[in-house]
Amino acid sequence: MMSEFLTVGANPWLLPLLIVVALLLAWLIYRYVRARRNSLRRVLEDISYERFENLVIPSAHEGEIQIDQILLTSQGLLVLEVKDVSGIVFGSDKMQDWTVMADDRRYTLSNPQPAMFDRIAAVREVVRQVPVAGRILFLDGAEFTKGVPSLVCTLEELAREFGEPDKDAAKFKIEAFRPHWELIAKAAIQVDSAAAGNRRH
């Protein structure tokens, strides 16, 4: 009797209801993802005056090194890597692998900090005297419960550290950094038709 009640044929309203629920769920997921992307974009636009994405420059040691994003900020140059990880993250400066616990899944990722130090060194080799910082941004789905590694930050922390409330002072600093910033553009290596020096203003 119950199985007959739950069949779509016995209840013509059941299929439209399931469709509405599915559409509502898809819409909520879309709004959540879009809100996260908008928050990230707003912070990056607020703290940076110019930005390169998917940049390849000569390595400080040998060969080439890829940089996800590099930003021109009032604090200097910021090398940024964004991690969209959900779950509890167990990691430290000295651990080779970090563990992520997400719902019923458990997986590891390589400690991203050594690679970030290499990227910072490569940028410093190009720009010389300008301050160069590096941060690994974990979006709000990640939680470090046993301490936060030194280069890891949240979106809120990134905005607080590299934001500049005094826009006039920021512009003055930016102009001092700009000649060095242009050295990054000149050092960029084109790796394919996607043009590895995509510039964002």
C-alpha positions in Angstrom: 0.0 0.0 0.0 2.8 2.4 0.9 4.8 1.6 -2.2 1.7 2.3 -4.3 1.2 5.7 -2.5 4.8 6.7 -3.3 4.8 5.8 -7.0 4.7 8.7 -9.4 1.8 7.2 -11.3 -0.4 7.1 -8.2 0.6 10.7 -7.2 0.8 13.0 -10.2 2.0 15.8 -8.0 5.1 13.8 -6.8 7.2 14.3 -10.0 6.7 18.0 -10.3 7.5 18.3 -6.5 10.7 16.4 -7.0 11.7 18.6 -9.9 11.0 21.7 -7.9 13.1 20.4 -5.0 15.9 19.5 -7.4 15.8 22.9 -9.1 15.8 24.7 -5.7 18.8 22.7 -4.5 20.7 23.4 -7.7 19.9 27.1 -7.4 21.1 27.2 -3.7 24.3 25.5 -4.7 24.8 27.9 -7.6 24.2 30.9 -5.3 26.6 29.6 -2.7 29.4 29.0 -5.3 28.8 32.4 -6.9 28.9 34.2 -3.5 32.2 32.6 -2.7 33.6 33.6 -6.1 32.3 37.1 -5.7 33.8 37.4 -2.2 37.2 36.3 -3.5 37.0 38.6 -6.5 36.0 41.6 -4.3 38.9 41.0 -1.9 41.5 40.6 -4.7 40.2 43.8 -6.4 40.3 45.6 -3.1 43.9 44.7 -2.2 45.5 44.7 -5.7 46.1 47.4 -8.2 47.2 45.0 -10.9 47.3 41.3 -11.1 48.8 38.5 -13.3 47.3 35.0 -13.5 49.0 31.8 -14.7 52.4 33.4 -15.0 55.5 31.5 -15.8 58.9 33.1 -15.0 62.5 31.8 -14.8 63.2 29.8 -11.6 65.6 31.3 -9.1 67.6 28.1 -9.4 67.1 26.7 -12.9 64.3 26.1 -15.4 60.9 27.7 -15.1 58.3 28.1 -12.3 54.5 28.7 -12.6 52.7 31.2 -10.4 49.0 31.0 -10.0 48.5 34.6 -9.2 50.8 37.6 -8.4 49.3 40.8 -7.1 50.7 44.4 -7.0 49.6 45.7 -3.6 50.5 48.6 -1.4 52.6 46.3 0.7 54.7 45.1 -2.3 54.2 42.0 -4.5 52.0 39.1 -3.3 52.3 35.6 -4.7 49.0 33.9 -4.1 47.8 30.3 -4.4 44.1 29.6 -3.8 43.0 26.3 -2.3 39.3 25.4 -2.5 39.3 22.6 0.1 36.4 21.6 2.3 36.9 19.9 5.6 39.2 19.7 8.5 42.9 20.1 7.5 45.7 18.7 9.6 49.0 20.3 8.5 52.1 22.1 9.7 55.2 23.8 8.4 57.3 20.7 8.7 54.8 18.0 7.6 55.4 16.7 4.1 51.8 15.8 3.5 48.6 17.4 4.9 45.5 15.4 5.7 42.0 16.5 4.9 39.0 15.0 6.6 35.8 15.8 4.7 32.5 14.1 5.6 33.3 10.4 5.1 36.3 11.0 3.0 40.0 11.3 4.0 42.8 12.3 1.6 46.2 13.9 1.6 47.7 16.8 -0.2 51.4 17.8 -0.5 52.5 20.6 1.8 52.1 23.6 -0.6 54.5 25.8 1.4 57.9 24.6 -0.1 56.7 25.3 -3.6 55.5 28.7 -2.4 58.9 29.5 -1.0 60.4 28.7 -4.5 57.9 31.0 -6.2 58.7 33.8 -3.8 62.5 33.3 -4.4 61.9 33.4 -8.2 60.0 36.7 -8.0 62.6 38.2 -5.7 65.2 37.3 -8.2 63.4 39.4 -10.8 62.3 42.4 -8.7 65.2 42.6 -6.2 64.6 45.3 -3.6 60.8 45.2 -3.6 59.0 43.4 -0.7 57.6 40.0 -1.9 55.2 38.0 0.2 53.5 34.7 -0.4 50.2 33.4 0.9 48.2 30.1 0.4 44.6 31.1 0.7 42.2 28.4 1.9 38.6 29.4 1.3 36.0 29.2 4.0 35.3 25.5 3.6 38.6 24.6 5.2 39.3 24.5 9.0 42.7 24.1 10.6 42.0 22.7 14.1 45.6 21.9 15.2 47.2 25.2 14.3 47.6 27.2 11.1 50.9 26.9 9.0 52.9 30.1 8.5 51.9 30.9 4.9 48.2 29.9 5.2 45.5 32.5 5.5 41.8 33.0 5.2 40.1 35.5 2.9 39.4 37.8 5.9 43.0 37.6 7.0 44.2 38.3 3.5 42.0 41.4 3.3 43.1 42.6 6.7 46.9 42.1 6.0 47.1 43.5 2.5 44.3 46.0 2.5 45.1 49.8 2.5 42.4 52.1 4.0 44.4 55.2 3.0 44.0 55.1 -0.8 46.1 58.2 -1.4 49.0 56.6 0.5 48.5 53.4 -1.4 48.8 55.1 -4.7 52.0 56.7 -3.7 53.5 53.3 -2.7 52.2 51.6 -5.9 53.9 54.1 -8.1 57.2 53.3 -6.3 56.7 49.6 -6.9 55.5 49.9 -10.5 58.9 49.9 -12.3 59.7 46.6 -10.5 56.2 45.2 -11.3 56.9 45.8 -15.0 60.0 43.6 -14.7 57.7 40.7 -13.9 55.8 41.3 -17.1 59.1 41.4 -19.1 60.3 38.2 -17.4 57.1 36.3 -18.2 57.6 33.3 -20.4 54.9 32.5 -22.9 54.2 28.8 -22.6 51.2 28.3 -25.0 48.4 30.1 -26.8 46.7 30.7 -23.5 49.5 33.4 -23.0 51.0 32.7 -19.6 51.0 36.4 -18.6 47.3 37.1 -18.4 47.0 40.6 -16.9 44.1 41.7 -14.8 43.6 45.4 -13.8 
